Amino acid sequence: MGPFTSSTVTTGAFIDTEDGMVLVFEAGMGIYGRNTYQILEEGEGFVLREEARMTGLSLMMGFVMGTKKRSHGELAEAFIRKLEERRGDK
């Protein structure tokens, strides 16, 4: 409708850390985010801890958060693929 479209271009980067990875991104209309993923050893296994922060125009945040929640599974899968790629490189 008018100037609004159903697609968004997002620019982002994955940054390796000692215990996981950081994803930083920027989308249109001043939306910025940072997700920190840590792999923690717990008992006999490992746990993936995620911390997410996002800022933007308050009028848009309801829509943005809904979209982010729907795409969260895809993001987690991409993170796991990255880990598997790194494991294969070593």
C-alpha positions as MATLAB code, in Angstrom:
seq = 'MGPFTSSTVTTGAFIDTEDGMVLVFEAGMGIYGRNTYQILEEGEGFVLREEARMTGLSLMMGFVMGTKKRSHGELAEAFIRKLEERRGDK';
ca = [
       0.000    0.000    0.000;
       1.582    3.283   -1.020;
       5.209    3.637    0.119;
       5.049    0.456    2.210;
       6.218   -2.861    0.807;
       6.044   -6.415    2.063;
       9.804   -6.945    1.832;
      12.672   -5.580    3.877;
      16.377   -5.460    3.130;
      18.498   -6.219    6.168;
      22.249   -5.795    6.437;
      23.995   -7.930    9.021;
      27.227   -9.526   10.111;
      28.206  -12.590   12.127;
      31.105  -11.966   14.520;
      32.907  -14.909   16.134;
      33.621  -14.785   19.857;
      35.489  -17.191   22.148;
      32.310  -18.849   23.383;
      29.848  -18.261   20.533;
      28.873  -15.603   18.066;
      27.330  -12.146   17.804;
      24.900  -11.170   15.063;
      24.457   -7.452   14.433;
      21.951   -6.157   11.921;
      20.315   -3.054   10.529;
      17.002   -2.942    8.711;
      15.088   -0.103    7.113;
      13.401    2.674    9.085;
      16.100    2.820   11.774;
      15.815   -0.700   13.164;
      19.005   -2.029   14.723;
      19.638   -5.262   16.572;
      22.255   -7.376   18.275;
      21.892  -11.053   19.148;
      24.549  -12.710   21.284;
      24.803  -16.502   21.223;
      26.922  -18.368   23.761;
      27.590  -22.076   23.988;
      27.771  -23.087   27.622;
      28.788  -26.459   29.015;
      26.174  -27.696   31.424;
      26.468  -31.100   33.032;
      27.103  -33.715   30.347;
      25.990  -31.502   27.434;
      25.913  -28.040   25.969;
      23.360  -25.246   26.103;
      22.849  -22.472   23.559;
      22.151  -19.160   25.319;
      20.732  -16.278   23.312;
      20.426  -12.643   24.319;
      18.667  -10.315   21.871;
      18.315   -6.540   21.815;
      16.573   -4.480   19.190;
      15.826   -0.778   18.880;
      13.712    1.188   16.465;
      10.737    3.455   15.998;
       8.203    2.538   18.696;
       5.292    2.609   16.234;
       7.001   -0.123   14.177;
       8.196   -2.363   17.012;
       4.986   -4.422   17.299;
       5.231   -5.411   13.638;
       8.996   -5.901   13.806;
       8.831   -8.098   16.909;
       6.114  -10.240   15.339;
       8.219  -10.715   12.224;
      11.313  -11.498   14.278;
       9.465  -14.126   16.305;
       8.261  -15.811   13.092;
      11.784  -15.873   11.634;
      13.534  -16.870   14.871;
      13.628  -20.564   13.961;
      15.357  -19.782   10.670;
      17.945  -17.704   12.493;
      18.649  -20.502   14.984;
      19.044  -22.984   12.104;
      21.492  -20.617   10.365;
      23.491  -20.364   13.597;
      23.663  -24.160   13.932;
      24.756  -24.488   10.272;
      27.524  -21.942   10.946;
      28.697  -23.969   13.950;
      28.748  -27.154   11.880;
      30.728  -25.393    9.128;
      33.285  -24.185   11.690;
      33.555  -27.650   13.185;
      34.246  -29.071    9.712;
      36.991  -26.489    9.100;
      38.985  -27.623   12.113;
];
